[in-house]
Amino acid sequence: MALTMFSDCSSSTTARLLPLNRTGSGFLHLRGSSATLLHLNPRNPRSLGVISTQRCQSSYSPTVAMTTETSAKVIDGKAVAKQIRDEITSEISRMRDAIGKVPGLAVILVGDRKDSATYVRNKKKACEAVGITSYEVRLPEDSTEQELLKYIAEFNANPSVHGILIQLPLPRHMDEENILNAVRIEKDVDGFHPLNIGRLAMRGREPLFVPCTPKGCIELLHRYGISIKGKRAVVIGRSNIVGMPAALLLQREDATISIIHSSTENREEITRQADIIISAAGQANMVRGSWIKPGAVIIDVGINPVDDPNSPRGYRLVGDVCYDEACKIASAITPVPGGVGPMTIAMLLSNTLSSAKRALNFE
Ligand SMILES: NC(=O)c1ccc[n+]([C@@H]2O[C@H](COP(=O)([O-])OP(=O)(O)OC[C@H]3O[C@@H](n4cnc5c(N)ncnc54)[C@H](OP(=O)(O)O)[C@@H]3O)[C@@H](O)[C@H]2O)c1
């Protein structure tokens, strides 16, 4: 993993902090220094019963609270992901009791990338913890496409396997599109199959699966009762696995979307118009305080290693958003780590459970 140089965002370039008094149902109201209300969505039964009162630690102190500065609500992805895993565990035990079957997830890893091996290990552990049977295949780096396709065909045909995940990236000599297309759409729990993405993009169509990371972003908004309908949203990044499906999901929920990418001009100005920002650019601390509209909600997908001589590993992980600055302006924000990251695996488990329920006709 290449380290990026730490782009320091401790020196404040933030816009002057304004008290926000926004009206409108189910959104955030900031008044003065400490009144941050996160309205629960009464129509969403999954809305968190208790919202954590945790706030951005780095900028919050009694002294700060006496000034005009505000401190954003921290959207706790770790806690929400745990809640979801608990729900999945009880659904799986209900399934086992009722029909004697449990969901199965097959993970295929090609090559010996350490980061990929860690992701696969974490997914396997997460499966075991909720009661999903996991199947793992590890192939050497120099395997042929035909060998990999053979395993995919076997898992496609295996009725105990309800989800198939090919750990990306694949070695360069393999055609990723060809491989991903070989996964049966009914088992495409990653949601990357073009048919799933096509259905996501079309009005009146339903994808069988939604890609896990963007699904996790939207789930966080739902569970914190943050309304999306009618809001202006900016998605930074347009990758097939995060930015593009995140924008499609927001659009399906009736937000008005702008997508920012590496050729976009006036990124700061466009982002400043957003009520909701989802950033997935992979650029450490790119989104400064001055990019953020007071009261905006920020979902930071970026995971960027930056040099940190004080850390035992010599680096630490930061998001795309300059957290310290954003905390003073946004009304709610996901931390990195502990925000979107834990949600991705939780959504994978959720997609696998839905797939099994569909295949086994279990309500
Ligand atoms: N939390 C999680 O579970 C999770 C999951 C997946 C990814 N991630 C993280 O999310 C980040 C993005 O991942 P990805 O796979 O989507 O990355 P990616 O495939 O590299 O896509 C990055 C996107 O950001 C855009 N971009 C890059 N630099 C930019 C800039 N300076 N200004 C505006 N747009 C810029 C790119 O624009 P172009 O299209 O013009 O090149 C591209 O669309 C990474 O940090 C990754 O580690 C986290």
PDBQT file of the ligand as one rigid body, heavy atoms in Angstrom, charges set to zero:
ROOT
HETATM    1  N1  LIG A 401     -14.748   2.046   3.495  1.00  0.00    +0.000 N 
HETATM    2  C1  LIG A 401     -14.764   1.059   2.595  1.00  0.00    +0.000 C 
HETATM    3  O1  LIG A 401     -15.264  -0.015   2.860  1.00  0.00    +0.000 OA
HETATM    4  C2  LIG A 401     -14.212   1.307   1.244  1.00  0.00    +0.000 A 
HETATM    5  C3  LIG A 401     -14.566   0.504   0.163  1.00  0.00    +0.000 A 
HETATM    6  C4  LIG A 401     -14.083   0.802  -1.101  1.00  0.00    +0.000 A 
HETATM    7  C5  LIG A 401     -13.216   1.883  -1.264  1.00  0.00    +0.000 A 
HETATM    8  N2  LIG A 401     -12.856   2.612  -0.176  1.00  0.00    +0.000 N 
HETATM    9  C6  LIG A 401     -11.966   3.781  -0.311  1.00  0.00    +0.000 C 
HETATM   10  O2  LIG A 401     -12.665   4.775  -1.047  1.00  0.00    +0.000 OA
HETATM   11  C7  LIG A 401     -11.754   5.505  -1.852  1.00  0.00    +0.000 C 
HETATM   12  C8  LIG A 401     -12.206   5.427  -3.305  1.00  0.00    +0.000 C 
HETATM   13  O3  LIG A 401     -12.186   4.079  -3.708  1.00  0.00    +0.000 OA
HETATM   14  P1  LIG A 401     -12.503   3.672  -5.241  1.00  0.00    +0.000 P 
HETATM   15  O4  LIG A 401     -12.249   2.227  -5.349  1.00  0.00    +0.000 OA
HETATM   16  O5  LIG A 401     -13.806   4.225  -5.622  1.00  0.00    +0.000 OA
HETATM   17  O6  LIG A 401     -11.308   4.495  -5.967  1.00  0.00    +0.000 OA
HETATM   18  P2  LIG A 401     -11.020   4.729  -7.513  1.00  0.00    +0.000 P 
HETATM   19  O7  LIG A 401     -11.507   3.605  -8.336  1.00  0.00    +0.000 OA
HETATM   20  O8  LIG A 401      -9.598   5.122  -7.564  1.00  0.00    +0.000 OA
HETATM   21  O9  LIG A 401     -11.908   6.006  -7.874  1.00  0.00    +0.000 OA
HETATM   22  C9  LIG A 401     -11.603   7.269  -7.359  1.00  0.00    +0.000 C 
HETATM   23  C10 LIG A 401     -12.568   8.265  -7.955  1.00  0.00    +0.000 C 
HETATM   24  O10 LIG A 401     -12.263   9.539  -7.392  1.00  0.00    +0.000 OA
HETATM   25  C11 LIG A 401     -12.016  10.487  -8.420  1.00  0.00    +0.000 C 
HETATM   26  N3  LIG A 401     -10.944  11.363  -7.999  1.00  0.00    +0.000 N 
HETATM   27  C12 LIG A 401      -9.647  11.044  -7.763  1.00  0.00    +0.000 A 
HETATM   28  N4  LIG A 401      -8.964  12.122  -7.394  1.00  0.00    +0.000 NA
HETATM   29  C13 LIG A 401      -9.829  13.158  -7.402  1.00  0.00    +0.000 A 
HETATM   30  C14 LIG A 401      -9.720  14.543  -7.118  1.00  0.00    +0.000 A 
HETATM   31  N5  LIG A 401      -8.569  15.081  -6.743  1.00  0.00    +0.000 N 
HETATM   32  N6  LIG A 401     -10.836  15.306  -7.217  1.00  0.00    +0.000 NA
HETATM   33  C15 LIG A 401     -12.012  14.763  -7.594  1.00  0.00    +0.000 A 
HETATM   34  N7  LIG A 401     -12.180  13.460  -7.874  1.00  0.00    +0.000 NA
HETATM   35  C16 LIG A 401     -11.101  12.666  -7.776  1.00  0.00    +0.000 A 
HETATM   36  C17 LIG A 401     -11.621   9.692  -9.650  1.00  0.00    +0.000 C 
HETATM   37  O11 LIG A 401     -11.961  10.447 -10.794  1.00  0.00    +0.000 OA
HETATM   38  P3  LIG A 401     -11.790   9.881 -12.299  1.00  0.00    +0.000 P 
HETATM   39  O12 LIG A 401     -12.955   8.979 -12.523  1.00  0.00    +0.000 OA
HETATM   40  O13 LIG A 401     -11.846  11.100 -13.140  1.00  0.00    +0.000 OA
HETATM   41  O14 LIG A 401     -10.478   9.174 -12.330  1.00  0.00    +0.000 OA
HETATM   42  C18 LIG A 401     -12.452   8.411  -9.476  1.00  0.00    +0.000 C 
HETATM   43  O15 LIG A 401     -13.737   8.549 -10.029  1.00  0.00    +0.000 OA
HETATM   44  C19 LIG A 401     -10.384   4.900  -1.575  1.00  0.00    +0.000 C 
HETATM   45  O16 LIG A 401      -9.754   5.644  -0.558  1.00  0.00    +0.000 OA
HETATM   46  C20 LIG A 401     -10.710   3.509  -1.079  1.00  0.00    +0.000 C 
HETATM   47  O17 LIG A 401      -9.689   2.994  -0.229  1.00  0.00    +0.000 OA
HETATM   48  C21 LIG A 401     -13.342   2.368   1.054  1.00  0.00    +0.000 A 
ENDROOT
TORSDOF 0
